[in-house]
Amino acid sequence: MSLTTSERNIRVARSSRASVEASRLDELPKMSKPERTPQPDRTSSKDHFGGTPKPTRETRVLPETSPAAKLQRWKLKVRRSTFSPAQRPLVFLFLFLLIFLPSASTATLTPAAPQTLTETLTETRITRTVFEYVMQISVTNSDTKTARGVLSTVTSTSPRTTIVEGSVSFGSIAPGLAAAGADTFTLRHDRTVPFDPAVLQWVFVKVPADPTVAAPSSPTMLTSATVTGTTDPGAGIEIVGGAQTITGTSHATTGVFNLSVPLQTNRLNPLFVTAFNPAGRSAPVPAAVLQDAQPPSLFIDFPKNGDQLTNDTIVVGRRVGDMLSGYQGLTVSVNGQPATVNVGIGNNGTFERSAVPLVLGSNTITATATDINGNAITLPPITVHRIPITGPRMIALSGDMQKAPCTPASRNPSSSK
C-alpha cells in the first residue's frame, strides 16, 4: 500500500514525539525511600524452633526492591498504556495505596506481663490489610508448688484483632521456672490500626490439686452421705462409687465443696472424689462409707419356749451377730436388763444374761439386739413355766456360777445335798 506524502509526515512526527517522551521519562528524578530491614525467610519448611509451621494460604515474602522503585515501574507502564491524562492521577493514587499501605504501620505483638511471646513464627497476608500471625508464648510459674498440666486460652477485646486458634498447653512447670508452650496460637490483625497488646486477655488453668476430703460419717443407716472437702477454687468435683455419680463445683473463692451422695444400701460404698477442669483431672481420693440399714441377727438357744423349770433363776443366751457394722459393737437386753455380749466375727457373736428371775407359774422372756447405727431386732417373747418341786431333790448349796482356769483347784468347791 502506498502512502501519500502527508500520511508519511504524520507517522514520522508521531514516532519522534514518542521518542522524546521516553527520553524525558528517563530524565525524571528517581523516588527514593529507605530500604526495609531484610526479613528472615518465612517460607522455610522449618520454623525457628525446629518444628513445622502451621499451613497458611500465602506466606508473605518481602520484595527485594523498595516500594518506590516498584511504583516507578508502574508509572512508566501507566504512561505507556491507553489511560487518558485525566485518568492517570487516579490510577497513580490507587497504586500508591496498594504498595505503601500494608507497610504503613508495624505490629509489635507482645502481650502484657508476666507472659512474654518468644517469637513470631510465621506471618501470612490474608487480605490487603489483614495479616495472620502464628506465635509462641512462654509463662513463668510464680507459685511455690509445681503447676501440673498448665493450659492457657487467649481472647481479644478488639474487633481489629481476632483469635483464630487460642489454646496453648504447657505441661507441668516447676516453681519459679518458665516454660514455652508445647504448641502455638494464631491471631489476625488489621494493620490499618496499631496493635495494642492490652486487647489480648489470657486465662491460665492448671490441673486442680488433689482434693482434701473430710471423713464422712460411717457406718450410717441414712440413705445418703455428705462429702465435704477443699480443692482449687472453681474446680469441678466428681464423686463415684455410690448409688450414682455426683458432680458439683467447689466454691469460687475458698475451694470448699459439700455434696450429698446417695448410697447403695446395706453394703460398703467405696467413694472416690476427683477434682477436674479443662486442664485435666486430679488423682481420685477415697472416702468409703458403710451403709447399714439392717438389724442384727438374734437367737435364744436356752431356755426353749414352753420349758418347765423348777429354778427360781435361769441363764438366757446364746447367739447374736451383724454382718455389716457388728464388729463396731452390739448390745443385747433380756427383759430390759443388759446382757454380756461377745460380738465375734460376722454372725458368730454370743450373748448371755445370768440370774433372770422366775416366779411360780408362767414367765415371759424377751430379748432385743441393737447395732451401733440404732438398727434393732426384738424376738417374739418366749414363755417358760416354773413349777414347784415335789419329792426328793438335789439342792445346790454353794459353788455355782464360778469361773477359773481348769488346772488349779476351785477355792469354793461345789456342794449339794
Beta strands, then each sheet from edge to edge (+ up, - down):
strand 1: 116-125
strand 2: 130-140
strand 3: 147-156
strand 4: 161-165
strand 5: 167-173
strand 6: 178-180
strand 7: 185-190
strand 8: 200-205
strand 9: 212-213
strand 10: 224-230
strand 11: 236-240
strand 12: 246-249
strand 13: 256-262
strand 14: 267-269
strand 15: 272-277
strand 16: 280-281
strand 17: 285-286
strand 18: 289-291
strand 19: 297-302
strand 20: 308-309
strand 21: 313-321
strand 22: 330-334
strand 23: 337-338
strand 24: 340-342
strand 25: 349-357
strand 26: 361-365
strand 27: 367-371
strand 28: 376-378
strand 29: 382-386
strand 30: 396-398
strand 31: 415-416
sheet 1: 1+ 2- 6+
sheet 2: 1+ 2- 7+ 4-
sheet 3: 5+ 3- 8+
sheet 4: 9+ 10- 13+
sheet 5: 12+ 11- 15+ 16-
sheet 6: 12+ 11- 15+ 17-
sheet 7: 14+ 18-
sheet 8: 19+ 21- 25+ 24-
sheet 9: 20+ 29+ 26-
sheet 10: 23+ 22- 27+ 28-
sheet 11: 30+ 31-
end
